[in-house]
Amino acid sequence: MRDAASAAMQLIRSGVQLGAMEIMDDVQMNVINRAGATPFRKWDEVPTLFFKFSGTKAGVEDSLNLTTQIAKSNKSKDFIFAKTDKEAHDLWTARKESLWSMLSLRKEGDEVWSTDVCTPISRLPDIIGTWRS
């Protein structure tokens, strides 16, 4: 998670135009697989970053190249790009289905807590490293 958070921070600082970014941990990816939320794909159960890029076609191409470099320098082993609107929708389905997947797998009487965290980008790797310890 620390490497994924570091990649996210570096990407934002690089000036890449992002429409959205989501970081999901290995537990969330496991839950999505177990719930069958994305029947078109079985995900690696590792920390995962999802990005939506914005800008011109040439700008997005440059952003993809820089993102690939940053991800690799932070130990990323895989990179998947959507080439169509449907592929983009399918990729983001995992992020959108995370909470519902967790709810569908909970045992009777269990509670599920969902929250978002706000932190300065410069401290993102630190807060995630502390939280996951």
N, CA, C and O atoms as CSV, one atom per row, in Angstrom:
chain,resi,resn,atom,element,x,y,z
A,1,MET,N,N,0.825,-1.190,0.000
A,1,MET,CA,C,0.000,0.000,0.000
A,1,MET,C,C,0.869,1.254,0.000
A,1,MET,O,O,0.536,2.252,-0.638
A,2,ARG,N,N,1.975,1.191,0.715
A,2,ARG,CA,C,2.860,2.360,0.764
A,2,ARG,C,C,3.385,2.692,-0.637
A,2,ARG,O,O,3.446,3.863,-1.010
A,3,ASP,N,N,3.761,1.679,-1.408
A,3,ASP,CA,C,4.249,1.914,-2.768
A,3,ASP,C,C,3.152,2.495,-3.653
A,3,ASP,O,O,3.409,3.403,-4.443
A,4,ALA,N,N,1.933,1.978,-3.526
A,4,ALA,CA,C,0.813,2.495,-4.320
A,4,ALA,C,C,0.527,3.949,-3.945
A,4,ALA,O,O,0.293,4.786,-4.816
A,5,ALA,N,N,0.546,4.241,-2.656
A,5,ALA,CA,C,0.305,5.615,-2.203
A,5,ALA,C,C,1.415,6.547,-2.677
A,5,ALA,O,O,1.156,7.689,-3.056
A,6,SER,N,N,2.647,6.058,-2.653
A,6,SER,CA,C,3.770,6.859,-3.127
A,6,SER,C,C,3.622,7.154,-4.622
A,6,SER,O,O,3.876,8.275,-5.063
A,7,ALA,N,N,3.217,6.159,-5.391
A,7,ALA,CA,C,2.981,6.368,-6.828
A,7,ALA,C,C,1.887,7.406,-7.042
A,7,ALA,O,O,2.013,8.273,-7.907
A,8,ALA,N,N,0.820,7.322,-6.263
A,8,ALA,CA,C,-0.278,8.283,-6.392
A,8,ALA,C,C,0.209,9.696,-6.102
A,8,ALA,O,O,-0.112,10.630,-6.838
A,9,MET,N,N,0.981,9.856,-5.032
A,9,MET,CA,C,1.493,11.172,-4.669
A,9,MET,C,C,2.398,11.718,-5.774
A,9,MET,O,O,2.263,12.879,-6.159
A,10,GLN,N,N,3.307,10.907,-6.283
A,10,GLN,CA,C,4.227,11.348,-7.332
A,10,GLN,C,C,3.469,11.719,-8.609
A,10,GLN,O,O,3.823,12.676,-9.297
A,11,LEU,N,N,2.442,10.962,-8.908
A,11,LEU,CA,C,1.655,11.238,-10.111
A,11,LEU,C,C,0.958,12.592,-10.003
A,11,LEU,O,O,0.966,13.375,-10.953
A,12,ILE,N,N,0.371,12.860,-8.877
A,12,ILE,CA,C,-0.307,14.139,-8.680
A,12,ILE,C,C,0.696,15.290,-8.744
A,12,ILE,O,O,0.428,16.322,-9.360
A,13,ARG,N,N,1.832,15.110,-8.116
A,13,ARG,CA,C,2.863,16.161,-8.130
A,13,ARG,C,C,3.461,16.373,-9.516
A,13,ARG,O,O,4.005,17.441,-9.797
A,14,SER,N,N,3.368,15.379,-10.377
A,14,SER,CA,C,3.950,15.486,-11.721
A,14,SER,C,C,3.139,16.397,-12.629
A,14,SER,O,O,3.622,16.815,-13.682
A,15,GLY,N,N,1.913,16.706,-12.231
A,15,GLY,CA,C,1.065,17.566,-13.044
A,15,GLY,C,C,0.165,16.823,-14.016
A,15,GLY,O,O,-0.517,17.449,-14.826
A,16,VAL,N,N,0.153,15.503,-13.949
A,16,VAL,CA,C,-0.737,14.723,-14.812
A,16,VAL,C,C,-2.179,15.127,-14.524
A,16,VAL,O,O,-2.588,15.230,-13.368
A,17,GLN,N,N,-2.938,15.354,-15.585
A,17,GLN,CA,C,-4.345,15.730,-15.415
A,17,GLN,C,C,-5.178,14.483,-15.143
A,17,GLN,O,O,-5.379,13.645,-16.022
A,18,LEU,N,N,-5.657,14.380,-13.907
A,18,LEU,CA,C,-6.478,13.245,-13.517
A,18,LEU,C,C,-7.922,13.683,-13.333
A,18,LEU,O,O,-8.202,14.710,-12.715
A,19,GLY,N,N,-8.837,12.882,-13.883
A,19,GLY,CA,C,-10.250,13.095,-13.637
A,19,GLY,C,C,-10.658,12.433,-12.336
A,19,GLY,O,O,-11.564,12.901,-11.647
A,20,ALA,N,N,-9.980,11.335,-12.001
A,20,ALA,CA,C,-10.274,10.603,-10.763
A,20,ALA,C,C,-9.128,9.634,-10.485
A,20,ALA,O,O,-8.400,9.219,-11.387
A,21,MET,N,N,-8.997,9.290,-9.202
A,21,MET,CA,C,-8.018,8.294,-8.791
A,21,MET,C,C,-8.583,7.583,-7.561
A,21,MET,O,O,-9.173,8.212,-6.682
A,22,GLU,N,N,-8.396,6.282,-7.514
A,22,GLU,CA,C,-8.861,5.476,-6.377
A,22,GLU,C,C,-7.771,4.480,-6.029
A,22,GLU,O,O,-7.163,3.880,-6.915
A,23,ILE,N,N,-7.527,4.303,-4.738
A,23,ILE,CA,C,-6.594,3.297,-4.269
A,23,ILE,C,C,-7.385,2.270,-3.456
A,23,ILE,O,O,-8.155,2.623,-2.563
A,24,MET,N,N,-7.179,0.997,-3.782
A,24,MET,CA,C,-7.886,-0.079,-3.081
A,24,MET,C,C,-6.858,-1.103,-2.610
A,24,MET,O,O,-5.918,-1.430,-3.334
A,25,ASP,N,N,-7.045,-1.601,-1.397
A,25,ASP,CA,C,-6.057,-2.528,-0.851
A,25,ASP,C,C,-6.352,-3.973,-1.247
A,25,ASP,O,O,-7.350,-4.254,-1.911
A,26,ASP,N,N,-5.480,-4.877,-0.835
A,26,ASP,CA,C,-5.607,-6.290,-1.180
A,26,ASP,C,C,-6.898,-6.896,-0.651
A,26,ASP,O,O,-7.477,-7.772,-1.294
A,27,VAL,N,N,-7.360,-6.441,0.514
A,27,VAL,CA,C,-8.609,-6.958,1.090
A,27,VAL,C,C,-9.787,-6.591,0.204
A,27,VAL,O,O,-10.645,-7.430,-0.070
A,28,GLN,N,N,-9.834,-5.344,-0.247
A,28,GLN,CA,C,-10.926,-4.921,-1.125
A,28,GLN,C,C,-10.925,-5.701,-2.435
A,28,GLN,O,O,-11.985,-6.084,-2.930
A,29,MET,N,N,-9.751,-5.936,-2.996
A,29,MET,CA,C,-9.677,-6.672,-4.260
A,29,MET,C,C,-10.122,-8.123,-4.057
A,29,MET,O,O,-10.768,-8.697,-4.933
A,30,ASN,N,N,-9.783,-8.717,-2.918
A,30,ASN,CA,C,-10.225,-10.074,-2.593
A,30,ASN,C,C,-11.742,-10.140,-2.468
A,30,ASN,O,O,-12.373,-11.070,-2.971
A,31,VAL,N,N,-12.315,-9.167,-1.809
A,31,VAL,CA,C,-13.768,-9.133,-1.610
A,31,VAL,C,C,-14.497,-9.007,-2.951
A,31,VAL,O,O,-15.515,-9.663,-3.171
A,32,ILE,N,N,-13.978,-8.170,-3.835
A,32,ILE,CA,C,-14.591,-8.011,-5.159
A,32,ILE,C,C,-14.577,-9.345,-5.906
A,32,ILE,O,O,-15.574,-9.727,-6.518
A,33,ASN,N,N,-13.449,-10.048,-5.854
A,33,ASN,CA,C,-13.365,-11.363,-6.505
A,33,ASN,C,C,-14.343,-12.354,-5.888
A,33,ASN,O,O,-15.067,-13.044,-6.606
A,34,ARG,N,N,-14.368,-12.427,-4.565
A,34,ARG,CA,C,-15.223,-13.411,-3.882
A,34,ARG,C,C,-16.710,-13.158,-4.113
A,34,ARG,O,O,-17.500,-14.097,-4.203
A,35,ALA,N,N,-17.083,-11.891,-4.209
A,35,ALA,CA,C,-18.497,-11.549,-4.414
A,35,ALA,C,C,-18.909,-11.686,-5.880
A,35,ALA,O,O,-20.100,-11.669,-6.192
A,36,GLY,N,N,-17.938,-11.819,-6.776
A,36,GLY,CA,C,-18.262,-11.925,-8.198
A,36,GLY,C,C,-18.767,-10.625,-8.785
A,36,GLY,O,O,-19.550,-10.630,-9.735
A,37,ALA,N,N,-18.321,-9.505,-8.221
A,37,ALA,CA,C,-18.819,-8.190,-8.640
A,37,ALA,C,C,-18.385,-7.816,-10.049
A,37,ALA,O,O,-19.030,-6.991,-10.696
A,38,THR,N,N,-17.314,-8.404,-10.525
A,38,THR,CA,C,-16.830,-8.116,-11.879
A,38,THR,C,C,-16.642,-9.449,-12.600
A,38,THR,O,O,-15.518,-9.938,-12.716
A,39,PRO,N,N,-17.728,-10.035,-13.080
A,39,PRO,CA,C,-17.647,-11.371,-13.681
A,39,PRO,C,C,-16.752,-11.445,-14.918
A,39,PRO,O,O,-16.340,-12.534,-15.319
A,40,PHE,N,N,-16.450,-10.304,-15.519
A,40,PHE,CA,C,-15.601,-10.261,-16.701
A,40,PHE,C,C,-14.121,-10.348,-16.349
A,40,PHE,O,O,-13.282,-10.466,-17.243
A,41,ARG,N,N,-13.783,-10.290,-15.048
A,41,ARG,CA,C,-12.373,-10.230,-14.663
A,41,ARG,C,C,-12.164,-10.720,-13.234
A,41,ARG,O,O,-12.938,-10.397,-12.332
A,42,LYS,N,N,-11.114,-11.497,-13.047
A,42,LYS,CA,C,-10.637,-11.838,-11.711
A,42,LYS,C,C,-9.414,-10.968,-11.465
A,42,LYS,O,O,-8.476,-10.966,-12.262
A,43,TRP,N,N,-9.425,-10.233,-10.365
A,43,TRP,CA,C,-8.380,-9.269,-10.058
A,43,TRP,C,C,-7.245,-9.905,-9.267
A,43,TRP,O,O,-7.474,-10.810,-8.464
A,44,ASP,N,N,-6.011,-9.427,-9.495
A,44,ASP,CA,C,-4.923,-9.758,-8.589
A,44,ASP,C,C,-5.273,-9.138,-7.244
A,44,ASP,O,O,-5.734,-7.998,-7.184
A,45,GLU,N,N,-5.059,-9.871,-6.184
A,45,GLU,CA,C,-5.445,-9.393,-4.856
A,45,GLU,C,C,-4.265,-8.694,-4.195
A,45,GLU,O,O,-3.676,-9.168,-3.224
A,46,VAL,N,N,-3.956,-7.547,-4.773
A,46,VAL,CA,C,-2.849,-6.698,-4.332
A,46,VAL,C,C,-3.354,-5.253,-4.314
A,46,VAL,O,O,-4.374,-4.954,-4.935
A,47,PRO,N,N,-2.656,-4.352,-3.612
A,47,PRO,CA,C,-3.057,-2.948,-3.679
A,47,PRO,C,C,-3.135,-2.496,-5.139
A,47,PRO,O,O,-2.252,-2.792,-5.945
A,48,THR,N,N,-4.207,-1.777,-5.459
A,48,THR,CA,C,-4.516,-1.432,-6.844
A,48,THR,C,C,-4.886,0.043,-6.942
A,48,THR,O,O,-5.650,0.562,-6.128
A,49,LEU,N,N,-4.339,0.701,-7.941
A,49,LEU,CA,C,-4.690,2.092,-8.235
A,49,LEU,C,C,-5.533,2.134,-9.504
A,49,LEU,O,O,-5.219,1.471,-10.493
A,50,PHE,N,N,-6.594,2.912,-9.465
A,50,PHE,CA,C,-7.438,3.157,-10.626
A,50,PHE,C,C,-7.317,4.642,-10.976
A,50,PHE,O,O,-7.358,5.496,-10.091
A,51,PHE,N,N,-7.168,4.945,-12.257
A,51,PHE,CA,C,-7.044,6.330,-12.711
A,51,PHE,C,C,-8.024,6.605,-13.833
A,51,PHE,O,O,-8.329,5.726,-14.639
A,52,LYS,N,N,-8.517,7.845,-13.878
A,52,LYS,CA,C,-9.204,8.387,-15.050
A,52,LYS,C,C,-8.401,9.611,-15.448
A,52,LYS,O,O,-8.175,10.512,-14.640
A,53,PHE,N,N,-7.975,9.633,-16.700
A,53,PHE,CA,C,-7.184,10.751,-17.207
A,53,PHE,C,C,-8.082,11.714,-17.950
A,53,PHE,O,O,-9.110,11.322,-18.504
A,54,SER,N,N,-7.689,12.975,-17.959
A,54,SER,CA,C,-8.440,13.970,-18.712
A,54,SER,C,C,-7.456,14.788,-19.552
A,54,SER,O,O,-6.254,14.806,-19.289
A,55,GLY,N,N,-7.994,15.455,-20.556
A,55,GLY,CA,C,-7.156,16.281,-21.419
A,55,GLY,C,C,-7.299,15.870,-22.871
A,55,GLY,O,O,-8.178,15.090,-23.240
A,56,THR,N,N,-6.413,16.414,-23.677
A,56,THR,CA,C,-6.422,16.100,-25.108
A,56,THR,C,C,-5.898,14.677,-25.321
A,56,THR,O,O,-5.321,14.073,-24.417
A,57,LYS,N,N,-6.109,14.160,-26.518
A,57,LYS,CA,C,-5.625,12.812,-26.834
A,57,LYS,C,C,-4.105,12.729,-26.640
A,57,LYS,O,O,-3.605,11.775,-26.044
A,58,ALA,N,N,-3.382,13.722,-27.140
A,58,ALA,CA,C,-1.920,13.737,-26.984
A,58,ALA,C,C,-1.529,13.879,-25.515
A,58,ALA,O,O,-0.582,13.242,-25.055
A,59,GLY,N,N,-2.262,14.716,-24.785
A,59,GLY,CA,C,-1.990,14.900,-23.360
A,59,GLY,C,C,-2.225,13.629,-22.570
A,59,GLY,O,O,-1.444,13.292,-21.681
A,60,VAL,N,N,-3.299,12.922,-22.891
A,60,VAL,CA,C,-3.596,11.661,-22.209
A,60,VAL,C,C,-2.513,10.633,-22.523
A,60,VAL,O,O,-2.095,9.879,-21.645
A,61,GLU,N,N,-2.063,10.603,-23.768
A,61,GLU,CA,C,-0.980,9.677,-24.154
A,61,GLU,C,C,0.280,9.954,-23.336
A,61,GLU,O,O,0.914,9.026,-22.833
A,62,ASP,N,N,0.642,11.231,-23.205
A,62,ASP,CA,C,1.793,11.601,-22.378
A,62,ASP,C,C,1.565,11.194,-20.920
A,62,ASP,O,O,2.478,10.700,-20.258
A,63,SER,N,N,0.345,11.405,-20.427
A,63,SER,CA,C,0.015,11.039,-19.051
A,63,SER,C,C,0.156,9.534,-18.825
A,63,SER,O,O,0.645,9.097,-17.783
A,64,LEU,N,N,-0.276,8.752,-19.806
A,64,LEU,CA,C,-0.152,7.291,-19.693
A,64,LEU,C,C,1.311,6.872,-19.621
A,64,LEU,O,O,1.675,6.009,-18.823
A,65,ASN,N,N,2.144,7.481,-20.450
A,65,ASN,CA,C,3.570,7.145,-20.439
A,65,ASN,C,C,4.210,7.501,-19.104
A,65,ASN,O,O,4.950,6.696,-18.538
A,66,LEU,N,N,3.934,8.695,-18.598
A,66,LEU,CA,C,4.503,9.115,-17.325
A,66,LEU,C,C,3.962,8.260,-16.179
A,66,LEU,O,O,4.710,7.887,-15.276
A,67,THR,N,N,2.683,7.955,-16.215
A,67,THR,CA,C,2.084,7.118,-15.175
A,67,THR,C,C,2.728,5.736,-15.155
A,67,THR,O,O,3.006,5.194,-14.085
A,68,THR,N,N,2.962,5.173,-16.317
A,68,THR,CA,C,3.616,3.867,-16.394
A,68,THR,C,C,5.003,3.926,-15.764
A,68,THR,O,O,5.374,3.030,-15.006
A,69,GLN,N,N,5.770,4.967,-16.065
A,69,GLN,CA,C,7.107,5.120,-15.487
A,69,GLN,C,C,7.046,5.246,-13.967
A,69,GLN,O,O,7.804,4.591,-13.252
A,70,ILE,N,N,6.146,6.083,-13.484
A,70,ILE,CA,C,6.015,6.295,-12.036
A,70,ILE,C,C,5.575,5.007,-11.354
A,70,ILE,O,O,6.115,4.641,-10.310
A,71,ALA,N,N,4.604,4.321,-11.935
A,71,ALA,CA,C,4.124,3.068,-11.336
A,71,ALA,C,C,5.242,2.025,-11.268
A,71,ALA,O,O,5.415,1.360,-10.246
A,72,LYS,N,N,5.989,1.887,-12.349
A,72,LYS,CA,C,7.096,0.911,-12.359
A,72,LYS,C,C,8.157,1.258,-11.329
A,72,LYS,O,O,8.720,0.366,-10.692
A,73,SER,N,N,8.435,2.539,-11.159
A,73,SER,CA,C,9.447,2.944,-10.177
A,73,SER,C,C,8.972,2.719,-8.742
A,73,SER,O,O,9.764,2.798,-7.803
A,74,ASN,N,N,7.682,2.438,-8.577
A,74,ASN,CA,C,7.107,2.140,-7.261
A,74,ASN,C,C,6.648,0.686,-7.169
A,74,ASN,O,O,5.711,0.371,-6.435
A,75,LYS,N,N,7.303,-0.184,-7.905
A,75,LYS,CA,C,7.144,-1.638,-7.824
A,75,LYS,C,C,5.840,-2.175,-8.408
A,75,LYS,O,O,5.421,-3.278,-8.057
A,76,SER,N,N,5.189,-1.413,-9.294
A,76,SER,CA,C,3.995,-1.926,-9.956
A,76,SER,C,C,4.387,-3.065,-10.880
A,76,SER,O,O,5.410,-3.006,-11.562
A,77,LYS,N,N,3.557,-4.105,-10.894
A,77,LYS,CA,C,3.879,-5.240,-11.766
A,77,LYS,C,C,2.945,-5.354,-12.956
A,77,LYS,O,O,3.203,-6.143,-13.864
A,78,ASP,N,N,1.870,-4.585,-12.972
A,78,ASP,CA,C,0.898,-4.714,-14.043
A,78,ASP,C,C,0.248,-3.361,-14.293
A,78,ASP,O,O,0.092,-2.554,-13.377
A,79,PHE,N,N,-0.127,-3.128,-15.535
A,79,PHE,CA,C,-0.795,-1.894,-15.903
A,79,PHE,C,C,-1.815,-2.222,-16.974
A,79,PHE,O,O,-1.464,-2.802,-18.001
A,80,ILE,N,N,-3.072,-1.862,-16.755
A,80,ILE,CA,C,-4.146,-2.156,-17.697
A,80,ILE,C,C,-4.766,-0.831,-18.138
A,80,ILE,O,O,-5.156,-0.018,-17.301
A,81,PHE,N,N,-4.857,-0.616,-19.439
A,81,PHE,CA,C,-5.451,0.594,-19.985
A,81,PHE,C,C,-6.758,0.259,-20.690
A,81,PHE,O,O,-6.836,-0.718,-21.435
A,82,ALA,N,N,-7.775,1.068,-20.455
A,82,ALA,CA,C,-9.030,0.926,-21.184
A,82,ALA,C,C,-8.899,1.669,-22.507
A,82,ALA,O,O,-8.456,2.816,-22.551
A,83,LYS,N,N,-9.287,1.002,-23.570
A,83,LYS,CA,C,-9.203,1.633,-24.895
A,83,LYS,C,C,-10.568,2.099,-25.402
A,83,LYS,O,O,-10.654,2.853,-26.371
A,84,THR,N,N,-11.631,1.645,-24.740
A,84,THR,CA,C,-12.983,2.037,-25.127
A,84,THR,C,C,-13.743,2.481,-23.881
A,84,THR,O,O,-13.317,2.230,-22.753
A,85,ASP,N,N,-14.868,3.141,-24.103
A,85,ASP,CA,C,-15.708,3.549,-22.975
A,85,ASP,C,C,-16.194,2.334,-22.192
A,85,ASP,O,O,-16.278,2.385,-20.965
A,86,LYS,N,N,-16.514,1.244,-22.885
A,86,LYS,CA,C,-16.974,0.037,-22.188
A,86,LYS,C,C,-15.870,-0.540,-21.309
A,86,LYS,O,O,-16.119,-0.924,-20.167
A,87,GLU,N,N,-14.652,-0.600,-21.839
A,87,GLU,CA,C,-13.530,-1.104,-21.038
A,87,GLU,C,C,-13.312,-0.214,-19.813
A,87,GLU,O,O,-13.048,-0.720,-18.722
A,88,ALA,N,N,-13.419,1.102,-19.983
A,88,ALA,CA,C,-13.265,2.024,-18.848
A,88,ALA,C,C,-14.366,1.776,-17.818
A,88,ALA,O,O,-14.102,1.733,-16.617
A,89,HIS,N,N,-15.577,1.617,-18.285
A,89,HIS,CA,C,-16.697,1.331,-17.377
A,89,HIS,C,C,-16.445,0.029,-16.616
A,89,HIS,O,O,-16.651,-0.035,-15.404
A,90,ASP,N,N,-16.003,-0.997,-17.323
A,90,ASP,CA,C,-15.748,-2.299,-16.684
A,90,ASP,C,C,-14.658,-2.191,-15.620
A,90,ASP,O,O,-14.788,-2.769,-14.541
A,91,LEU,N,N,-13.594,-1.462,-15.914
A,91,LEU,CA,C,-12.522,-1.304,-14.926
A,91,LEU,C,C,-13.016,-0.571,-13.681
A,91,LEU,O,O,-12.706,-0.974,-12.559
A,92,TRP,N,N,-13.774,0.488,-13.871
A,92,TRP,CA,C,-14.256,1.261,-12.716
A,92,TRP,C,C,-15.372,0.545,-11.963
A,92,TRP,O,O,-15.707,0.933,-10.844
A,93,THR,N,N,-15.947,-0.488,-12.557
A,93,THR,CA,C,-16.978,-1.251,-11.851
A,93,THR,C,C,-16.418,-1.838,-10.562
A,93,THR,O,O,-17.124,-1.899,-9.556
A,94,ALA,N,N,-15.165,-2.270,-10.576
A,94,ALA,CA,C,-14.559,-2.833,-9.365
A,94,ALA,C,C,-14.592,-1.813,-8.232
A,94,ALA,O,O,-14.961,-2.145,-7.105
A,95,ARG,N,N,-14.217,-0.605,-8.522
A,95,ARG,CA,C,-14.222,0.432,-7.495
A,95,ARG,C,C,-15.647,0.707,-7.008
A,95,ARG,O,O,-15.882,0.857,-5.809
A,96,LYS,N,N,-16.575,0.770,-7.929
A,96,LYS,CA,C,-17.953,1.081,-7.565
A,96,LYS,C,C,-18.628,-0.047,-6.793
A,96,LYS,O,O,-19.536,0.203,-6.001
A,97,GLU,N,N,-18.195,-1.282,-7.016
A,97,GLU,CA,C,-18.836,-2.440,-6.387
A,97,GLU,C,C,-18.175,-2.870,-5.078
A,97,GLU,O,O,-18.634,-3.817,-4.440
A,98,SER,N,N,-17.120,-2.199,-4.675
A,98,SER,CA,C,-16.373,-2.608,-3.488
A,98,SER,C,C,-17.253,-2.676,-2.237
A,98,SER,O,O,-17.284,-3.707,-1.565
A,99,LEU,N,N,-17.953,-1.617,-1.921
A,99,LEU,CA,C,-18.801,-1.599,-0.724
A,99,LEU,C,C,-19.899,-2.643,-0.815
A,99,LEU,O,O,-20.151,-3.362,0.152
A,100,TRP,N,N,-20.555,-2.737,-1.961
A,100,TRP,CA,C,-21.663,-3.691,-2.108
A,100,TRP,C,C,-21.151,-5.126,-2.010
A,100,TRP,O,O,-21.848,-6.002,-1.498
A,101,SER,N,N,-19.951,-5.362,-2.493
A,101,SER,CA,C,-19.346,-6.692,-2.379
A,101,SER,C,C,-19.118,-7.049,-0.917
A,101,SER,O,O,-19.422,-8.160,-0.483
A,102,MET,N,N,-18.584,-6.103,-0.170
A,102,MET,CA,C,-18.338,-6.326,1.255
A,102,MET,C,C,-19.657,-6.595,1.983
A,102,MET,O,O,-19.730,-7.499,2.816
A,103,LEU,N,N,-20.677,-5.830,1.682
A,103,LEU,CA,C,-21.972,-6.019,2.329
A,103,LEU,C,C,-22.561,-7.390,2.003
A,103,LEU,O,O,-23.174,-8.022,2.863
A,104,SER,N,N,-22.382,-7.848,0.778
A,104,SER,CA,C,-22.960,-9.131,0.380
A,104,SER,C,C,-22.258,-10.315,1.038
A,104,SER,O,O,-22.839,-11.395,1.146
A,105,LEU,N,N,-21.023,-10.125,1.478
A,105,LEU,CA,C,-20.257,-11.224,2.073
A,105,LEU,C,C,-20.233,-11.210,3.603
A,105,LEU,O,O,-19.723,-12.146,4.219
A,106,ARG,N,N,-20.767,-10.183,4.206
A,106,ARG,CA,C,-20.704,-10.109,5.668
A,106,ARG,C,C,-21.586,-11.180,6.298
A,106,ARG,O,O,-22.603,-11.593,5.742
A,107,LYS,N,N,-21.161,-11.607,7.468
A,107,LYS,CA,C,-21.933,-12.582,8.236
A,107,LYS,C,C,-23.014,-11.850,9.008
A,107,LYS,O,O,-22.885,-10.663,9.308
A,108,GLU,N,N,-24.082,-12.569,9.327
A,108,GLU,CA,C,-25.176,-11.954,10.065
A,108,GLU,C,C,-24.652,-11.379,11.376
A,108,GLU,O,O,-23.935,-12.044,12.124
A,109,GLY,N,N,-25.024,-10.133,11.637
A,109,GLY,CA,C,-24.595,-9.456,12.843
A,109,GLY,C,C,-23.318,-8.644,12.677
A,109,GLY,O,O,-23.010,-7.798,13.517
A,110,ASP,N,N,-22.571,-8.891,11.601
A,110,ASP,CA,C,-21.350,-8.115,11.355
A,110,ASP,C,C,-21.718,-6.722,10.846
A,110,ASP,O,O,-22.743,-6.531,10.191
A,111,GLU,N,N,-20.873,-5.776,11.156
A,111,GLU,CA,C,-21.047,-4.423,10.648
A,111,GLU,C,C,-19.943,-4.129,9.644
A,111,GLU,O,O,-18.828,-4.640,9.754
A,112,VAL,N,N,-20.267,-3.309,8.676
A,112,VAL,CA,C,-19.285,-2.859,7.693
A,112,VAL,C,C,-19.208,-1.346,7.803
A,112,VAL,O,O,-20.225,-0.655,7.770
A,113,TRP,N,N,-17.994,-0.845,7.934
A,113,TRP,CA,C,-17.775,0.593,8.010
A,113,TRP,C,C,-17.115,1.052,6.727
A,113,TRP,O,O,-16.159,0.438,6.252
A,114,SER,N,N,-17.618,2.105,6.183
A,114,SER,CA,C,-17.028,2.675,4.975
A,114,SER,C,C,-16.681,4.131,5.267
A,114,SER,O,O,-17.471,4.866,5.858
A,115,THR,N,N,-15.500,4.526,4.847
A,115,THR,CA,C,-15.091,5.901,5.092
A,115,THR,C,C,-14.113,6.360,4.020
A,115,THR,O,O,-13.469,5.542,3.363
A,116,ASP,N,N,-14.013,7.632,3.855
A,116,ASP,CA,C,-12.991,8.235,3.008
A,116,ASP,C,C,-12.060,9.015,3.920
A,116,ASP,O,O,-12.467,9.502,4.975
A,117,VAL,N,N,-10.823,9.127,3.509
A,117,VAL,CA,C,-9.826,9.827,4.300
A,117,VAL,C,C,-9.318,11.011,3.498
A,117,VAL,O,O,-9.109,10.911,2.289
A,118,CYS,N,N,-9.122,12.115,4.167
A,118,CYS,CA,C,-8.552,13.291,3.527
A,118,CYS,C,C,-7.219,13.592,4.207
A,118,CYS,O,O,-7.150,13.720,5.429
A,119,THR,N,N,-6.179,13.702,3.416
A,119,THR,CA,C,-4.852,13.992,3.953
A,119,THR,C,C,-4.064,14.780,2.906
A,119,THR,O,O,-4.329,14.654,1.710
A,120,PRO,N,N,-3.105,15.587,3.343
A,120,PRO,CA,C,-2.258,16.255,2.346
A,120,PRO,C,C,-1.549,15.210,1.489
A,120,PRO,O,O,-1.082,14.195,2.005
A,121,ILE,N,N,-1.468,15.456,0.188
A,121,ILE,CA,C,-0.850,14.501,-0.727
A,121,ILE,C,C,0.555,14.122,-0.268
A,121,ILE,O,O,0.955,12.964,-0.384
A,122,SER,N,N,1.295,15.081,0.245
A,122,SER,CA,C,2.675,14.803,0.665
A,122,SER,C,C,2.746,13.789,1.800
A,122,SER,O,O,3.787,13.164,2.002
A,123,ARG,N,N,1.656,13.616,2.543
A,123,ARG,CA,C,1.648,12.687,3.686
A,123,ARG,C,C,0.914,11.386,3.392
A,123,ARG,O,O,0.818,10.525,4.266
A,124,LEU,N,N,0.394,11.226,2.176
A,124,LEU,CA,C,-0.378,10.039,1.831
A,124,LEU,C,C,0.367,8.730,2.106
A,124,LEU,O,O,-0.209,7.846,2.741
A,125,PRO,N,N,1.622,8.558,1.660
A,125,PRO,CA,C,2.317,7.302,1.964
A,125,PRO,C,C,2.483,7.072,3.467
A,125,PRO,O,O,2.420,5.933,3.931
A,126,ASP,N,N,2.696,8.150,4.228
A,126,ASP,CA,C,2.873,8.008,5.680
A,126,ASP,C,C,1.601,7.536,6.367
A,126,ASP,O,O,1.643,6.633,7.202
A,127,ILE,N,N,0.466,8.144,6.018
A,127,ILE,CA,C,-0.782,7.780,6.681
A,127,ILE,C,C,-1.200,6.362,6.324
A,127,ILE,O,O,-1.725,5.639,7.170
A,128,ILE,N,N,-0.972,5.959,5.078
A,128,ILE,CA,C,-1.325,4.601,4.693
A,128,ILE,C,C,-0.373,3.612,5.330
A,128,ILE,O,O,-0.796,2.538,5.758
A,129,GLY,N,N,0.909,3.952,5.403
A,129,GLY,CA,C,1.877,3.060,6.047
A,129,GLY,C,C,1.565,2.854,7.502
A,129,GLY,O,O,1.735,1.750,8.020
A,130,THR,N,N,1.106,3.901,8.185
A,130,THR,CA,C,0.749,3.807,9.605
A,130,THR,C,C,-0.529,3.008,9.784
A,130,THR,O,O,-0.615,2.163,10.675
A,131,TRP,N,N,-1.511,3.266,8.954
A,131,TRP,CA,C,-2.815,2.622,9.055
A,131,TRP,C,C,-2.720,1.117,8.836
A,131,TRP,O,O,-3.404,0.349,9.513
A,132,ARG,N,N,-1.878,0.688,7.897
A,132,ARG,CA,C,-1.761,-0.728,7.542
A,132,ARG,C,C,-0.839,-1.497,8.476
A,132,ARG,O,O,-0.739,-2.717,8.349
A,133,SER,N,N,-0.164,-0.840,9.402
A,133,SER,CA,C,0.798,-1.512,10.289
A,133,SER,C,C,0.117,-2.433,11.269
A,133,SER,O,O,0.784,-3.072,12.082
